[in-house]
Amino acid sequence: MKPRKHKTRDFSVLKQMLKEFCIEHNVEDIYLQPGNAGDALISSGTSVLLEDLDLTLNPVDSLDFDKLRAQNQTGIVFSGGGVLNQFYGVGWSMLNDIKSHGLVVFMLPCTISFDGVECSPFEQDDILFLREKISLSNCRNRTPSKTFLSHDLALYPPVDFWIQTVERNITFQSRIKLYKTILKQIGKRRFIRLISGQHVPLHAYRLDGESFFRPIGLTYNLDLSKIAGQASQVSWVENHAISAQFLFLLSRFKTVQTDRLHVSIGSFILSIECELRDGAYWKNMAVFDHSLATDDTSVVWINNDSTLTSNA
């Protein structure tokens, strides 16, 4: 993998405010949202940001509120991503629990849709970083919180970090296992074409509730964010390993067609040609417009009424 260099994005406001928040509120824990391999990319990017800030935060999947009170922790860092919408209940449930115990929230770059949410849990002292402009507008209209625009944290580490992550985590044995995964999914004929360097496009469309459109006539589909494994809520190291599997699988292909946001972000990182389509709500287009539609992008936006460019 030899992707071209991308322009560095500015995370300076996020870094400054996160550092100040953790010091002010004695933060030792960060709640990682449950999710798939795309969320592992976010968590891995988050761990790099924390290292750069010299912050040691323990990733957790649940909170011991008695312990937090005992150590005088008055705030919680909540990981970024895309579970705060009408398709999942776990993120909103955890936020409501956190706020019921009087903790201040620092939300890392995320997408927030208030559809189906009767009452926003966010308060004046909460700090929200949104990864696109629609969520920013939603939060400014629905919350009294301090709100800021940022980029998805999978875009925080330099490209070299991601390449080294793959090299460290993908052994010969795991490479064989991942190739078997591809073979099983796309079939022998396409697999032979793929490993011989011929053009085999990757179809990586969602199979869950956020799916809005999949082109008719697909003969195979690799939902990489599921196939590569689930993100860990308790281990930075495991998230690096899942991220490596995800990027390795993605890097086997020269072109990608997807409605998975982090498949497009991974394609951007690796400079793979990618056609991104919309999902069940506006997240994909909004993040594309804010973070991926740049002069050095390999990702293009495709309207859902467009025809499938290749079926291979």
N, C-alpha and C positions, 0 to 999 in steps of 0.2 A: 504494500500500500504506500503510494507516494502522492498524497493529495497536495494541492497547491496551498500556499499560505493564505490565510484570510486576514482581513483587517481586524485589529483588536477592538473589542467592544468595551465601552466605558461602564464599569461597575463601581466606580469610586464612591458614589452616594450610598449605594447599598452597603459597601464595606464599612464606611465610616459609621453609618447609623446602626449596623449590626453590632459592631464592636462596642459602641456606646451603650446599646441596649443590654448586651450581655454583662457588662460591668455594672451598670446601674441596678439590674435586677438579679444579680448573682446567678446567672444562668449556667447550669451544668448539663442539662438534658435538651435534646432536640427531638420532637415527635416527627417521625418519618411516615408519610402516608403510605398505605398499602398500594401495591400496583404491580405492573409488569416490567419487562426489560427496559422500556422507555423511561420508567421511573427510576430504574437503576442508573441510567445515564444522568438523570437529574441529581440523584444522591451522590454519585461519584464526583460530579462537578461541584456539588455543595461541599464535599470533604476537602477538595482542593482549595476552595475559597476559605474555609475555616483554617486550614494549615497556613495559608498566606497571612491570615489575621492573627496567628498564634493563639487560636481558640481551641480548646479541647472540650467538645460537646459529645455526650454519650447518646447515640441513637437509641430510641426506645419505641416500642409499639403500644405501650400503655403507660399511664402516669400514676405514681404513688404520691398522692397529694399530701399525705401526712409527712412523708419524707421531704417533699419540697418545702413544706412549712418549717420543718426542723432545720433545714439547711438555709433558711431565709431566702429561698428562690421565689421571687414575686412575678416572674415572667416566663414564658415558654416560647421557643422558636419552633414554628410550624413549617414543615418542608413544603416547597413549591410543587406545582404539578397541575393536574386537571380533574381532581375528584370533587371539587366544590361546585357541583351542578345537579341537575334534576335526575341524573342517571345513577347516582350513588348516594347512600345515606351515611356512610361511615365517617366521611370528613366532617359533615355538619354536626353529626352526633358528638364527635370528639371535641369540636370547637365549643359546642354548647356545654359540655361537661367541664372543659377548661374554664370557661367564663363563669360558670356557676360556682367555681371555687375562688373567684376573685383574681385570677391571673391575667396579666397583660399579655397580649399576643403580638409577636413579630412574625408576619407572614412572608415567607420567601417567595420569589417570583412565581405567580400562579395565574390561572384563569378562574374567574368567579362568575357564575351565572346564578341569579337569584330566583330563577323560575321554580315555583313550588315552595319557596322559602317564605313563610308567613312573617317572620320577624328576624332581622339581621342580628347576629350575636355580637357584632363588633361594636366597640365603644371608643370614646374620644382618645384614650391613651394608646390604643392599638396602632400598630404601624403595618401598613399593607403595601407590598410591592407587587404590582401587576405586570404580567409579561406581554400585554398588548393593550391597545387604546380603548377597546370596547369595555373590558373589565375595569379599567381605570375610571371610565365615565360612569359605569354602573355603581362602583363603590363610592364615588364622590356624590352620587345622587342618593344612595341608600344608607350610607354610614357617616358618622362624624369623625371617622378615623383619619390619621395622617396617611395620605396615599401618594405613591410614587410609581413611575414607569420604569421598567427594567427589561432585561432579556432573560430567556430561559437559561437556567444555570448549567444545562448541558453544553451551552456555548461559552461558558466561562474558561475552562482549561484550554491551553494552546493545543494545536493539532498534535504536536509531538507527544504530549501527555497521553493522548488516546492511542497513538501508535505504540508507545511503550507499554501501555496497559494491555493491549492485545499480545504483544511479544512476551510479556511476563506471564500471562495467564493461559495462553493457548499452547499446550504441550503437543507432542506428536500424537499421543493417545486421544486427547480431546479433539484434535484436528480430524482424526479418523472418525470419531463419533459424530462430529458436526457434519462431515461429508455424508455419512450414512443418513443423517436427518434430511439433508437436501435430496439425496437419492430417493428416499422414501416419498418425499413430497412431490417431486417434479417428474419422477419416472426415469427409467434407464436411458431412453433415447436422448432426452434433454440433458440428463446428467453428463453423458459422454460428450455432447456438444459443449456443455459448460466447461468441463475440465480441459477440453482441447482448445479453449480460447474462442469458441464461436459465440455469436450473440444469442443469449437467452435472457429475455427481460424478466425481472422479478415482479410478480404480482403480489403485493403485500397489503391486502385489504382487511379491514376489521371484520370480526365475526360476532360482535357483541351488540349491546343496546345502542352504542354510539354510531353504529354503522348506518349510513343513509343511502349509499349507492355503491353497488359493485357492477362493473360492466358485464353485460350478458356474454356468455360464450367462453368464460375462463375455463381452461382445462386443468389448471392447478392454481393454488393460492397458498402462499406462505405468510401467515400472520406472524411476522418475526417477533413482535413484541410479546407474543405468547410462547412461541417455540423456543426462544432463547432462555426462558425461565422467568421466575417471579423475582421482583426486587426484594431485598431484605430490609426489614424495619429495624434490625438490631445490629447490623454489621456493615461497616464501610468496606471491609475486605471482600465480603461476599458480593457487594454491589459492583466492585471493580471486576470481579470474575464474570458476573452476568453481563456487564457492559462489554467485556472483551468478547464473549460468545456472540452477542448481538452484532457488534461491529465486524467480527470475522465473517459471520454468515452474510451480512450485507455486502462486504467487500468482495465476495465471490462473483458479484453481478456487476455489469457495466451500465445497465439502465434499470430504473425502478419506476413502478406505477403503484401509488398508494393513497390511502386516506388516513394513514397513521402519522400523526404529527412527528413523533420521534424517529420514525423511519426516514422522514424527509430531513430532519435535523441531522441524523446520522449520515445521510447521503451528502448533505451540505458539508459536514466535517470532513468526509472522505473524498469530496469532489466527484461524486457519482451523479450522473444525469438522472434527475428524478422529476416525475410528474406528480404533483400533489393535488388531490381533490378534497372537497369538503366532507365533513362528517355530519352528525345529526344536529349540530349547532355551529356557531360562527368561529369556534376556536381556531381551526386550521387556517382559515383565511386571515384572521386577525394577527396571528403569530407570524404567518408568512409575510404580511405587509410590514410588520414592525421589525422583524429580525432577519428574514431570509431573502427578501426582494432587494438584493444589493448588486453592485456592479460585478462582484466576484462570485455570484451564486451559480450553482449547478442545478438549482431547483426552480421549476416553473409551475405556475398555477394553471390548472385545467378545470374548466367548468364541467359540472356533472352531466350536462347534456351533450358533451363531446363524445365522439366515438373512441373505442379502444384502439390505440395506435399499433399494438402488436400483440398477437396471441401466442406466437411461438409454439 
